[in-house]
Amino acid sequence: MYKKYTIGFTWPYGLIHKIWMIMRISVILLIVGLLHVSAAGWAQRISLSQRRAPLSEVFAEINQQTGYNFLWFAKRVDNNFPVDVNLKNADIKTAMTQLFKGLPLSYTIQDKTILVKEKESPSTVTITLSGTKDNEATNTSPQQLVIAGQVTDTLGHPLPNATVKIKGTNISIVTNELGRYRLTVPTTVKNPVLVFTSVGMKPLEIPYSGNNLINAVLRENVESLDDVVVTGIFNKNKETYTGSARVISEVELKQFQGRNIFTTIGNIDPSFYVVPDNNFGSDPNHIPEVQLRGNRNLPNINQLQDQTAVTLNTPLIIIDGFESTMERMMDLNNNQIQSITLLKDGSATAMYGSRGANGIIVITTKAPIAGKLKLYYNAGMNLSLPDLSSYHLLNAKDKLELERISGFYYNPTMTADQNIGLQQYYNEILARVNSGVNTDWLAKPLRTQIDQKHELRLEGGDQAFRYQLGVQYNNINGVMKGSDRRTVNGNIGLSYQLNKLNFRNNTIITFMNSNESPWGSFADYAKLNPYWSPYDADGQIGRYFSPFDKDYSYNANGSSYAIPNPMYDATINTYDKSGYTNITNNFQLDWRPEPHLLLQGTIGLTSLISSSDDFKPASHSSFASYSASDILRKGSYAYNSGKEFDYNGTLRASYTNIFKGVHQVTGGIQVDLSQNQNRNFIFNAEGFPDETIDFLGMALQYQQDGKPGGSEATTRRIGVLGNMSYAYDNRYLADVSYRIDGASQFGSDRLFAPFWSGGLGWNLHNEHFIKDNLPFINRLKLRASFGVTGNQAFGAYLPLATYSYITNDQYHGWLGATQTALGNPNLQWQKSGKTDFGFESEWLNSRLSFQADYYIEKTSNLLSSLELPYANGFSNYIENIGKLQQHGIELATRVVVLQNTQRRFYWSVSANIVYNTDKIVQLSEAMKAANEQLALQQDLGSNTPNKIIREGASQNTIYAVRSLGIDPSTGKELFLNKDGEVTYTWTANDRVAVGVDQPKYRGNLSTTLNFDNLMFSASFGYRFGGQLYNQTLIDKVENADRLFNVDNRVFYDRWQKPGDVTFFRGINETLKVNPSSRFVQNENTFSCQSVSMQYNINNRHFLHKLGLESLMVGANCGELFYFSTVKQERGLDYPYTRQFNISLNAIF
């Protein structure tokens, strides 16, 4: 495909080559770092020779060689004590003894910190270091106690702004930029206990035991990660953040585990909506449609006609700061996930500019942890059971009786001989039914399956160098025979700290292979008559049903036709398989030139190679209708291969500081660029007479009237971002961000567009009138935000005039080209304005919490089709004509019912609810015309309402003709036309809105119970306020094809004689039924989403015998029950399942 002109950004090969060179240099630096750590970090030996050197220089060199930190009074010690030192391969104690020999100084070693001070005189109690600046030594009175030290994380990094508090008092201090503190303890406090806290870390209590140097090492607390909002760009302190975000911890992911990562998130936060798809059920290879706070896009005409608009509202997925895909997220190793953050409003999403309109999913995986070498083993086994509770089909006896009373075996218009033949056919079937033939067709393609999941992860290192190696195998076997999805994940994570530089590199390799079931669609089995046998006279699976040695069945007119046996397709060489190999390498370099400033650079490379093979032998049932002239066309092979390569780079600077103790300022700037390039090739061939020959090259020809196909798309993007946050005294809050994005997907006149946001917040709980008068209020926050974001979920070449070669004709050896689409250089950016008002509160020592959000979103410049006169040669082209508006409410509450810390007992109950509604404000004339055409197609005999979108209504509106029910006098359906007149005639033009196929309200109820080492949790989901078109009533009852099996409701509530008031027409009525409001029902559902139990084995003697550090076992049940006011068959092409899972987590 040629493009008429080129717009956007074209980065030459040289730039890519430079990026690749940077990656190579980074790897070399990592190797050098590893060698350095091997020599200095592990050995802990010191070699040093200096004369008349200040102690500060000696301390710095020892720190460089060993990692030990020094605390000392720089001015006093440095100026008065220059030293001569000559050390060779000395350990730390020997070095310190020689260094301080003859000096009036003493030292104390605690963990990795050495406190240096002058030797005490009789009048001195202690000499300490100020936590805010270097001070000279001071003498304190015998009654005064001063404690000093440093607060770090497990990697040895200082923790600035950590709080050190004397337990039971209001006395506290904040650590400086180096994590140091100096705290004076009043004489009135006896046996003081210091409490150390920091955002995202576990609190730590250390009692004073006579040592005035107290260093604290805080560990990450997964449960308290809710205090940090990981945006994927600049992390935010939730206390001062004005955006709307939901942080999901690793613990929650395990507690409320669903069928996949998407249902798990939906079990926790209902604003993340996994749109139900009744066709695919629990198919392990189906990637669902998900929405975060509703629907913000309109489909174009083609998507509306072929129902392919499911990806328009997919949120942006960020994994460890790099953009990813739904499939990559579905195949991700869930045990590697540390937290998931859902960014919802404009203040939270505007930092992503043109990609943030649909919301953001930010996934943070576990980083390597310093310490001794650890081996993690995680295993899981999952039992999947088909859920057929929604199927109520007739048995063999009842099905035959239905055929009899429906007149299948007697036709007054036929001859006597013909009716005798029908009666003989009936008697033969009756004899088989009486002999016990009653085939359970639903069980034939299904199985009860056990899945396995295994993971090994190795990690360790010291403060300078850390590593992580992991591999996971996940085997998911679907309940449809032959369907599966096998994933192998491998990752290597490296981190190296060199002074103020931190190098991090993470390489992830994923192999995925999947198979669709060769047994076909489950719906094919749900319609088969139970008096048919799948086996022939020889006990083999027959190609066609031949109950009486006949390769045919009869209909009421006496004609015959072949009915293929879907089981036969599974016995021949039929397969539909696919797979991909994904290699991702993410590199990040952090440089902290001073404690308040962080400079970062990232480079991400992703390569994806995928393929799929779909082979059907000549004897496959799909070729049963081919005529004799098409016999050489039987047998088909569809091959699809694709390649994708992405790269993105980021330069980022962030600054954080507190001025005068009350002005907290955080700012950052970022420049990022990316490119996505993918190619796809398609080959469809036919003519495979021998079913054992499945080699594509052996095909007789391409598919009739077909040829090789494919597609190519390249998109480029560049953006500049500025972000700033301000908090005054942790009470008054403000956030501002501004971003300019450029993308090749827009017209040459609209290459760049701005996106921005602003937010305000007020922490009332930090006001004195709340603290002093309402001490039971722990948290009370008001916030408001507005932001403008965009969307890029559409084609790569919409603004371009595109051409295709004419390959079947030439002129003097030259190929011609034909224009395939009009370009629009004025195409503008689609934008969404998001307004959000939020309220957050915690009461009674956080035993009661409540949160509320009200939001309004208005999307303009929606991409849609504009109608053109036929003289242009094209019926339509893409233009910015379309507006959409939605609003909603989110409410969430949590109550700690019982809590006993001493007995380690905890019980909480949570509830949340979401309300969301949308309205189409404006549509193009071409879209309106397409909708009316789709409405008229109902006259062609379709019994399913086509998706129609109209101005002033929701996208999910159901349009049908209003029904007044069945006329008791005639047994025919009565309709109400647009003019309010009653009629027996159904007309497509009379269709009106009769419901909305989306719940008004949905939410979750959950509970968590912890007792000692046992943890129990359960999650329930509900939906109500929406409508559903009950297709089962149409296909299996009212419009049921009596030649096949039907729902058992076909016998009930049927009109039989004048005066009967019923829901269904007479059983002998054969006229097709068109969509009407009679089949639109109110849908209210309640389901058990997840029940889990985990037990932490804490018997140290038992663990020591097994060589384990920790051991946890667990069990989980998913989708135990599902109640709905709409009684319909669930899981048509693939059934739903119930899940039972056991797990084991061990650390060696």
N, C-alpha and C positions, 0 to 999 in steps of 0.2 A: 504494500500500500504506500503510495506516494502522498506527500503533503504539499499543498499548494504553496505554503510559505511556512517558515519556522519562527516560532516565538519562544520566549522563556529564556532559560539559562542553559548554555552549552559549555560544560566544563571539559577542557581537553584532557587527553590521556595523561599528560604530564602531571596534572593535579592528582589523579588517581595514583600515579606512580610515586608521587611524593608521600601520599598517605601510607602507601604500602611500605615505603622506606622508614617512615616513622614507626610503624608497627615492628619492623625488624629491629630497629634500634632499641625499641622498648623491651623486646625479648632479650636482647644482649644485656641491657641494664639489669633485668631481672636475674639473669644468670650470674652477672658480676655480684649482685646483691647476695645471692645464695652462697657464693664462694666467700664473701665477706663475713656473712653470719656464721658460716661453718668455722671460720678461723677465730672470730672474736666473740660471737654470741654464745656458742656452745662451750668453748674452752674456758672462758672467764679468766684468762691469764693476762698479766700486764707487763709490757716492756716499755720503759720510758727513761729518757736521759735529758735533763734540763739543768741549767745553772741560773741562779738568781731569778727564778721565774715567779710571778705572782701566783698565789694559790688558786686563783680563779682559772688560770690557764691550765694548771695541773689537774684541777677538778674536771675541766671540760675534756681533757684528753682521756682521763680515766673513764668518764662517762661514755666517750666515744668507743672505747675498747671493751667496756663491760656492760654498759647500760645502767649502771648505778647512778641515781640522782643525788645531788648534794644540796643541803639547806645550810646557809651560813649568813653571817652579817658581812656583806660584801665590803663596805667601806672600812670597817675596823680591821677585819682580818686581812684583806688584800693589801692595805697600805703598810701594815706593820710586820708582815711575816713573809718576805720573799724566801724561797727555799731552793736548795740544791737537791736533786733527786736522780738516782741511778738505779733503775729497776730492770731486772731481766727475768721474764717468765714467772713473775711473782703472782701469788693468789691475792685476793682482795684484802684479807686480814694482814698478811705480811706487808703489803704495800702501805696500808694505813699506819701500821706500827712504825715503819721506817720513815714515812712522810712526817709524822708528828713528833718524832723523837727530838727532844730538846726544846720543843715549842710549848708555850703556855696554853695549849689547846687540848681539848678532848673530843672524842667522837662517839656516836652511837649508831649502830647498824640495825635497821629494822626493815626486813624484806629487801627491797631494792633501793632504799633511801638511807643516806648517811647524813646525820645531823652533826654539824661542827659548831663548837662553842668554846668560849674561854673557860678555863678551869675555874670552878666556883670558889669564891672567897667565903669566909665564915658568915658574912652578912647577906649572902645571896642565896635565894631559894632556887630560882631558875632563870635562865636566859633564853628567850625565844625569838622567833622571827615574825615580824609583822606580816599580816596577810595581804596588805595593800601596797607596801613599798619597802625598800631596803632601809632599815633603820639601824642606828648604832645600838650596841648592847645596852640594856638598861637593867638596873638593879631593882628588885621588887621587895616589898616588905615581907616579913615572915608570914603574914596572914594572907597574902595575895597568891592566888593560883592562876597561872597562865598556861594554856595548852595550845600547841601549834602543830601544824602538820600539812599534809597535802592530800587532796582527793583526786583519784585517777580511776579510769575504767580498767577492765581486765587486760587491756593491751598496753597499759602504762601511759595512756594519753591523759593529760590533765583535764579536769572537768571544771571549767570556769562557770561561775554563777550557780554552783551547787550550794545548798543550804546546810549549815551546821548549827544545830539547835541543842540547847540543854533540855533534856526531857523533863516535862512537868513545869516548865517555865516559859516565858515569852522571850527569853534571851536567845538571839540567833545572830549569825553572821553569814555573809555570802563570800564564797571563795573568789580570789582574783583571777586574772587571765591565765595564770600558771597553775590554777587549782589550789593555791595555798591559802591558809587561814591562820588567824591568831585570835583566840577567844579567852577573855578574862572571866573566871568563875567567881561569883560572889562568895563571901565567907559563909553566907547563910545556907548555901547549897551543900548538903552532905552527900558523899558518894555519888558524884555527878555521872550521868550517862549521856553520851553525845549521840545525837540522831543525825545521820547524814542522808540527804535526799537530793535527787537530781532528776530532771525530766527524762523519762524513758528508762530509768534505772531502778533496781530494787532498793528500798530503804534499808539502811544498815544502822544498828545500834551497837556502840562500843562503850562499855563502862570504864571509868577512870580507875587504873590499878596502880598508880604511883609513877607511871611513865608519862612525862610531859610531852613527849613526841607521839602523836597518834596519827598515823596515816590510814586512810580509808580507801579500799578498793571496792567500787560499786559494780555490780553485774547488771546486764540488761534484764529488764523485766518485761516479758512478753505481754503480761496483763496490763502494764502501765504504758505500753506503746500507744494506747489510745490518747495519751497526752501529747503525742507528736503526730502531726499531719505530714505524711510523706507525699509531696506533690510530684515527685519525679524530676523536679528542677531545683526549687529551693524548699528545704524542709521548714515547717512552721511549728511554733509552739502553740498548741491548741488553746492555751489560756489567753493568748493575745491574738488569735486568728479570727477574722471576721467572715470567713467563707463557710459554706455548708459542706461538710465532709463526714464520711463514716469510715472509721478505722476498724478493720476486722483482724483479730489476732490469730496466731497459730492455734491457740487453745480453742477458740470458737470454731475454727475450721474442722477440728477433730470432733468437737462436741456435736455439731449439727451437719455431719457429713451427708451429702446427697449422692445421687447417681453419678454426677460429674461435678467439676468445679463450678459450673454455672448454677446448677440447682442448689449447691451448697451455699453460694452467696445469696441466692433467693430465699433460702431457709432462714437467713440471718437478717437481711434487709429487704423488705418487700418493694422498695422503690426500684430495685433491680429485678426486672420482670422477665422471666423466661416464658415467652409466648407459647401456649400449648399448641401442639401440632398433632391432631388426632390420627394422622396418617402414619407418622413415623414412630409413635409410641416410645419404646425404650431402645431403639436401634442404636447400637454402640458407635456406628459410623456416621450418624447424623449430627451435624453441627446446628444447634438450635438458633432461633431468632431471639435476640435479647434486646431489651430497652432499659434505659436508665432515665427515669422521670418521663416516660411517654414517648410519643411519636412526633418528630420534628420535620419530616420530609414527605414530599409527595412523589409518587411514582410517575414516570412518563407513560406515554400511551402503550409502548411495547411491554413495559413491566406490568401495566395494568391488565393487558390482555393475556399474558402468559404467567401471571402471578409470581413474578421473580423479584419482588421488591423487598425481600426479607432482610437484605443486608443494608438497607438505607439508613437504619437507625442504630447500627452497631456502635457502641462506645469505642473510643480510642483506647487501645491497650498498651500500657507501658510496663516493661519488665526490666527492673534495675536501671531505669533511666533511658531505655531504648524501646522504640516502637516495635510492636509485635502483632500477631494475628490471632483470630479466634481458634484456629486449628492448633497453633502452637501453644496457646493457653490451655486448650483441652488436653493436650498430650504432655503438659508440664508435670514434672515430679512434684506432687503435692507436699511430700515430706520436706521439700526444700524451701517451701514458702514460709517466710517469717511473718509477713503481714500483707493485707490487701486494703488499699484505700480507695473509696469511691468518692470522686470529686463531682459535685452536682451543680452548684450555682455558678453565676458569672464570675464572682471573685475567685472561685476555685479553678475554673476552667479557662479563663481568659488568657492565662499564661501560655496556653497552647494555641491561641489565635485561631487560625483557619481550620484547626482540627478538633476544636473543643466543644462544638455545639451539641453533640450526642452524649456528653459526659465523658469522664476519664476513669479507667480502671488502672490503678498503679499497684504493681506487684513487686514486693521486695523479697528477694531470696536470702537465705542464710549466708553470711560471710564466714570465712575461716576464723576460728577462735584460737587464741594463743593458749599454750599450756602443753601438758604432756600428750603424747600420741594417743588418740582415741579412735576406736573403731565402732561405728554405728551400724546396727543391722535392724532393718524394719521389714516385717513380713505381713502379708495379709491374704486371707482366703475369703472369697465372696460366693455365696450361694444365690443363684438367680432362679426364681420361680415365675412362670408365666401367670399373669393375672387375667383370668377369663371370666371374672365375676360379672362383667357387663354383657356377656353373650347369653342369650336365651333362645336357642334355636329349637325347632321341632325335632322330635325323634322320628324314627322310620315309620311307625304306625300312624302318628298324627299327620305326618307329611303326606302319606298316601291318602289318608282320609280327606285332607284339604284338596288334593287333586281331584278326588272323586266328586265332592260336592261342588267343585268349581267347574265340572263338566268336561274334564279331560278325557274321560273314557266313554262318553256318549255325545254324539253331535247329530242333532235332528236333520241337518242339511246333508249328511253323508249317507251313502248306501248302507244297506243292511250288512253286507259283507265287510265293509269298512268298520262298522261299529262292532261287529263280531271280533275283528282283529284287535280293536282297541280293548274290548273286554278280555280277550285272551292275554293281552299284554298286562292288564291290571291283575288278572288272576296269577300270572307268573310272579309279578312283584309281590303280591299278597302272600304267596307261598313262601317266598324268601324271607319276608318280614316275619311270618309266623315261625319260620325255622330259626330265628334269632339274629338275622342280619340287621345290624344297627351300628354302622360305622361311625366312630367318633373322629370326624375329619379334623376337628380343631387340634387334636393331639398329634396328628401325623407329622406336621413339619416342625413340631416343638420338642424341646428337651429341657430337662433340669440341669443346669450347668454350674460348674465350680470354676471360678477365676482365681488366678494367682498373681501376687505382686511381691517382688523381692527388691530390696535395696541394700547396698553396701556403701558406706561413706567413711573415708579415712581423713582425719584432719589433725593438725597440730602446729607446732612452731613456737617461736618466742615473740618478744615484743617487736622485734625487727622484721622477722620473716615468718609468714604463715602460709599454710597450704591446705588445700582441700581437694580430694579426689573422690568421685562418686560414680556409681553405675546403678541403674534401676531397670528392672524388667517388669513390664505390666502386660499381662495376658488377659484380655477381656473376651470371653466367649458368649455370644448372644444366645438367646433362647430359641431363635430360629436356627435350625440345623445348618451347619456350614458357615454361619456368619461369625466373624471375629474381628478383633483389632489388637494387634501386637505392637508394643512400643518399647524400644530400648533407648534410654537416656544415659548419656555419659557427660560428666563435666569435670573440668580442672580449674580450680580457682587458686590464684597466687596473689599474695600481698607482701610488699616489701617497703619498710620504713627506713629511709635514709635521711637522718637529721629532720629537716622540715619538709622533705619530699615523701610522698606515699604513692607507690606504683601498685596498681591493681589490674589484674587481667583475668577474665573468666571466659573459658571456651566451653561451649555446649554443643554436643552432637546428638541428634535425634534420628533414629531409624523407625519408620512406621510402615507396617504392612497390614492391609485389611482385606477381608473377603465378604462380599454380599452373599446371602444365602442362595444356593442353586435351586432351592425349593420354591422360589418365586414369591409372589405376594401372598400374605396371610389371608387377604380378602378372597382369593381364589378358592381357598379351602372352606371358608365360612359359608359359601353358597352351595356347596356340593350336597346332593341328596344323600341322606344317611342309609338308604337302601341300596346304594351303589357299593360295589366292592372294588378296592384298589388292585386286586389281584385277578389274574386270568385263571383259566382252568388248570394251568401247570403250576400255579402258585407264584408266578412271577408278576412283577408290577407291569400292568398293561399300558400300552400307549394310549389307547382309548378305552372308555368304559364299555364293557361288553357283558352285561349281567346274564345274558342268556345266549352266549356265543354269537352275539350280534354286535357289530362295530357301530351301532347307532342307538339312538333313543327316539321315541315318538313325541310329537306334540299333538295338540288337540285336533289338528287338521289331518293327521295321519301321515304327514311328510316326515322324512327322517333326516338326521344330520349327525355328524360325528362330534362327540364331546371328548376333548383331550383330557387325559389324566395328568394333573400338574406334578404328581409324584414322579412321573416318568422322566421329566426333565432333569431331576436330581440324580438319575442313574446313568446318564450319559455324560460326556465330557463337557459339561457346562460350567463356566466360571465367569465371575465378575470381580476382579481384584484391582487394587490400587496400592500405591506406596509412595513414600518420599524420603529423601535424606536431607536433613537441615543441619547446616553448620553455621554457628554463630560465634563470633569472637568480639567481645566487648573489652576495651582497654580504657582505663581512667588514670589520670595523673593529677594528684592533689599537691599543691604547694601552699604552705602557710608561712609566708614571710614574717608575719607577726601575729600574735594571738587572735586579733580581731578580724583578720583578713584571710580569706581562703580563695585561691585561684585554682581552677579546675579545667582540664581538657579531656575530652572523651572522643573515642573513635569506635564505631560499630560497623562490623561487616557481617553480612548474612548471605549465604548461598543456599538455594533450594532447588533440588532436582526431583521432579515428580513424574509419575507415569501411571497409566491405568490400562487394563486389558479386559475386554468384554467379548467373550466367545460363546456362540451358540451353534451347535452342530446342525446338520441338515434335518435331523429327525426331531428337532425342538418343536414344541407346540406352537410357537409363534409363526411357523411356516406352514401350519396345517391348512390355511386357506389359499396357499399358492396353487395356481392352475398348472396343468401339464406343461404348458409352454414356458413356465418359469421354474421348471424343476432344477435347472442348472444354477439358479440364483439362491437356492436353499443353502443355509449355513452363512453366518456373518461373523465378522471380526471388527471391533471398534478399538482402535489404539490411539491413546492420547499421551503426549509427553510435553513436559514444560520445564523451563529453566527460569529462575529468578535470581537477581543479584541486587542487593540493597547496600548502600553505605550511608552513614550519617556521621557528622562530626559536630562537636560543640566546644566552644570556649566560654567559660563562665567565671565571674568574679562575684564574691559575696562578702559583705561586711556586717558585723554585729558588735554592738557596744552599748554600754549603759553609762550615761553621763549624769553626774551629780546624784547618782543613786535612784533617780526617778525617770529619766528620759531613756527609754530603750529604743534603739534605732537599728533596723535591719534593712539592708539594701542589696540589690544585686543587678547585674547586667549579664546578658547572654547573647551570643551569636551562634546560630546553628544552620546547617545546611544538610540536605539529603537528596538522594536519587534512588528511584525504584525503576528497575527495568525487568520486564518479563516477556517471554515468548512462549507460545503454545502451538503445538502441531497436532493435527487431527487426521487420521486415516480411517476411512470406513470401507471395508472390502466385503465381497460376498462371493459365494460359490465354493463351498467346502463339502464335496459329496461324501467324503469319508470322515466320520466323526472323530477318528483318532488323529487326523491331521489338523493341528491347530496352529501351524506356522503361518504367520501373516503373508510371507512371500509365496505361499502355495495357493493363494486365492485366485479364482478365475478372472476376477475383474474388480474394479471399484464399484461401490454401491451405485445402483441404477441412477443415471442422470447426476452422478456425483463426481467429485474429484478431491484430491487432498486439500485440506483447509488449515487455517491457523489464525493466530492473532499476535499482535505486538503492541506493547504500550510502554512508554517511558515518561515518567513524571519527575520533575525537579522542584525543589522548594528551598527557600532561604528565609531566615527570619532574624529579627533583632528584638530583644526583650529587655525592658527595664522594670524592676519591681522594688517597692519600698514599703516597709511597715514601721509604724510608730506606736508606742504605748507610753502613756504618761502615768507613772506610779502604778502600773499594772491595772489601771482603772479605765482610762479612755484610750480607745484603740482606733487605728486607721490603717487600711491597706490600699495601695494603688499599684496598678500594673498597666503598662502600655507596650504594645507589640505591633510591629510592622512585618507582614508576611508577603512574600512574593512566590508565585507558583505558575508553572507552565500550563496549568489546566484552564487558565483564563485568557481572555482576549488581550491582544497587544496593547490596547488602550487601557487595560485594567490589570496590569501585571501585579501591582502592589495594592494592599489594602490595610488599614489600621484596625486593630482590635484593642479594647481597653476594658478596665474594670475599676471600681472603687468600692470600698466597704468601710463601715463604721461599726464600732462595738463599745459596749459599756459593761464593765465588770462591777455590778452593784455590790457583790459580796465583799469587795475590797473597800467599800465606802464605810466610814466610821459609823454612820447612823445605822448601818446593817450589822456591823460587827458588834457594836455596843448594845443594841436593842433587840436584835434578832439572832442570837448566837446559834440557833438551830439551823440557820441557812448556811450551808457550806459553799454553795455556788449559785449565782444568779446572774445571768448574762443576757443582754439584749444585743442583737446585731442586725444589720441591714446591708444589702449589697446590690449593685447593678453592674452588669458586664455585657459586652458585645463579643460574641464568638462566631466562628464560621464552620463550614463543612466542605470536605473535599471528596465525599463518597459518590463519585461519578466518573465518567469516562475520561481518558487522557487527552482526547483530541476534539472535544466539543467545539472549541473556537476555530478549528481548522477546516478548510475545505479539503476533503479526502478523496482519493482516487484509487481505483483498482485496475490492474492490467486486464486486457482482453486476451486471454491466453488461447482461445480456440480459433483465432483468426489472425492473419498477418498481412502486411502490405510491404512487398519487396523486402521481406525479412525483418521488418520492424513491427513491434507490438504496439497496439494502441492502448489507451486508458480511458476509462469512463468515470465520471464523477459520481461518487456514492453518497456524499453528504455535503450539505451546505455549511460553510463556516460562519461564525459570528464573532468578529474581532472585538465587539463591544460587550461581550459576555461579562457580567459583573459577579462579584462574590456573593454567595448566599450568606446571610447574616442572621443571627439570633440574639435578640435583646433579652437578657435574663434579669428579673427582679426577684429578690428573696428577702423575706423578713423571718428572723429566727429568734427563738427563746430557749435557753438552756438553764436547768436548775438541778441542784442536789440539796437534800435536806437530811437532818437527823443523822449526822456523821456519815453522809452519803448512803444511807439505807433506803432512801427514796429519791429517785431521779425522774425528771420529766423533760422532754424536748419537743419542740414544735417548730415547723417550717411552713410558711405560706409562700408560694411562688407563682409568678406569671412569666410566661415566655412568649415572645412574638417573633416569628421568623418571617423575613421579607426576602425579596429577590429569589424566591424559590424557582429552581430550574424546571421548566415545563415546555410543552410543545406549542408552537405558534402556527396556526393554519395559514397556508399560502395558496394563492390562485394556481390552478393547474398549469397555467402558461409558464410558470417558473420551472416546471419539470420536477418539482418536489412538492409533496403535499404538506410538509411541515418542516420546521427546524427548531433548534433549541433557543429559548429566550428566557429572560428573567421575568416571568409573569406568574405570580402565585404568592399568597400570603397565608400563614397559618398561625393560630393562637391557641395556647393551652394554659391552664392553671391547675394548681393542685395544693393539697395539704398533706403534710406528714406529721404524725404524732407517735411518740415512743415513750414508754415508761418502764421503770424497773423498780421492784420492791424487794428488799432483803427481809424476808419473813422472819427467819431465825438466824442467829449468829452467835457462836460461842468459840472464842479464840482458843481457850485452854483445852477444850475438847475437840478442837479442829472440826467444828460443825458449821455448815453454811448452807442456807437454802434461799434461793431467789426465784422470783417469778417476773417475766417480762412480757410486754404486749406492745404491738405497734400496728398502725393502720395507715394506709395511703389512699388518698382520693385524687384522681386525675381525670381531666376531661379536655378534649380538644375540639377546635372548630376551624373549618376551612373558610378563610376570609375572601380569597380571590382565586379564580381559575382562568386559564386561557380558553379561548373559543374552541381551539382544537381539542383540548381536553374535554370540554363539555360535549362536543360532537361525538368523541370516542365513547363517552359514557352512555349517550343515548343509543349508539349503535350496539353497545354491549347489552343494553336493556332490551332492544328489539330481538337480539339473538335468543331470548327465552322462547320466542314463538317457534323456534326450530325443534322444540321438544326437550330442552334441558329442564331438569327438575331441581337444580341448585341455583340459588341466587348468585349471579355474577357480582363481583366487587365493583360497586359504583361509588364515585366520589362526587359530591355536589357542594356548591357554595352554601355556607350557613350551617352545614352539618358536620358531624364527626366523620373521620376517615373510615371508622369501623361501623358505620350505619348499615343496617340491614334493610334492603328495599324489597318489598313484596306487595302483592295485591291484598287488600284487607278482606278477610273472610268472616262471614257471619255464621259459619258452621254448616252442618248438614241439614238440609230441609227435611223435616220429619215426614212430610207428605210424599216426597219423591225420592229421597235418598241421594239427591244431588247437592253439590256444594253451592252455597250462595255467596256472592261477592258484593262488595261495595265499591263502586267506581269513584273517580275523582270528584264527580259532581254530587256524590252522596246518594246515588240511585242504586237500588238493589237489582242485581242481575245474575243470571246463571253463566254468563260468558266471561271468561278470563281474558284480559287484554293487557299487554305489557305496558301500555301507556298509563295504565291505572296504578302503577306501582308507586308506593309512598314509603316514607320511613316508618318502620314498625318496631324498631329496636336498635340497640347498639351492641355489637359483638365484642364487648370488652367490659369487665366488671367496673362499676363505679368505685367500689371499695375492695381492697384486698389487704391482707395483713398476716401476721404470725403471732402465735402464742407459744411461749417457751418457758421452761423451768430448768434449774440447775440445782443439784443437791450434792454437797461434798461432806463426807464423813470420814475422818482420818485419812486413809490412803485410797478411799473409794470415791469415785465421781460418777454421778448419774445425770443425764440431761435428756430432754425430749423437746421436740419442736412440732407444732401443728400449724397448718395453713388454712386460710379461709378466703373465699371470694363471694361477693354478693352485689346485687344492683345492676347486673348486666343481663343480656339476652343471648340466646343461642338458637340457631336454626338446627332442629333435630333431624339430621339426614337419615338416621335409622328408620324413623317413622315413614319416610318417603320410600327408601330403597327396600326395606325389609317388611313393610306392612302395607301402606296405602298403594304404592306403585310397585309392589313386589312382583317379581317374575316368578310365577308359580312353577315354572319348569325347574327351578332351583330351590334350595332351602330358604326359609324365611324366619322372621322373629315369631315367637309364640303368641304375640299380641294380635296376630292376624285373625285369631279366632274370637277375640274379645271386642266388645263395644262396637259391633258391626250393625249397620242398618239392615233389617230383614223385611219389614213390612211397614206400610203407612202408619204413622203415629209413633214410631220408634225415635227416641231422642238419643242420638249416639254421636261419638266423636269421628268415627270412620264411616266411609261409604259401604255399600253392600259388597259382599264377598265376591260376587260375580261381576262387579264393575271392572271393566278392562280399560277404560279411557284413561290416558296418562294424566297425571296430576301436575300442574304447574306450581311454582312457588307462591305460597300465600301465607298470611299471618297465622293460619291455623297451626303451622308447625314451628312458629317462633315461641320459645318458652323462656320463662325467667330462670336464670341459672344462679343457684346458690350452692356452694361447695364447702366441704370441711374434710381435711385429710390429715393423716399422721405422716409428717414428712421425714422425721428422723427420731430414733430412740437409741441412745448409746450409753455404754457403761465402761469405765476404765478403772483398773486397779493397779496401783503402784506397789510392787513388792519391795518392802523396806527391811527385810530380814538380812542384816549385814553378814551374818555367819553363812547364811544360805548363798548369798550373792558371791561371797569370797570363795566358797567352794567351787562355784561355776566360773570363777574368774571374771565376774561382772561388776561394773560400777553401779548400774541401775537396770531395772527390768520392769516393764509395764505391759500388761495384757489388757485387751479391750474387746468389746463386741458392739456391733451397730446393726440396727434394722432400719431399712428405708422403705417408705411408701407402704406401710402396713395396711392402711385402709383408706378408702376414698368414697365419700358420700356426696351425692349430687341430686338436686331436684330434677335434673334432666336425665332421663333414662335412655341412654344411647350406647351403641357399641363403641368401646374405647380401644384404640390401637388397631387401625384397619389394615394397613400394609405390613405393620410390624406391631406385635402386641406389647402392652405394658408389662412390667415385671415388679415383683417384690424382692427386696434385697436383704440378705442376711450376711453380715461380715464379721470375721474375727481377726484380730491384729495382735502383733507382738513387736515391741520396741525394746531393743537391748543396746547397752553401751558397754564395750569392753575396755 
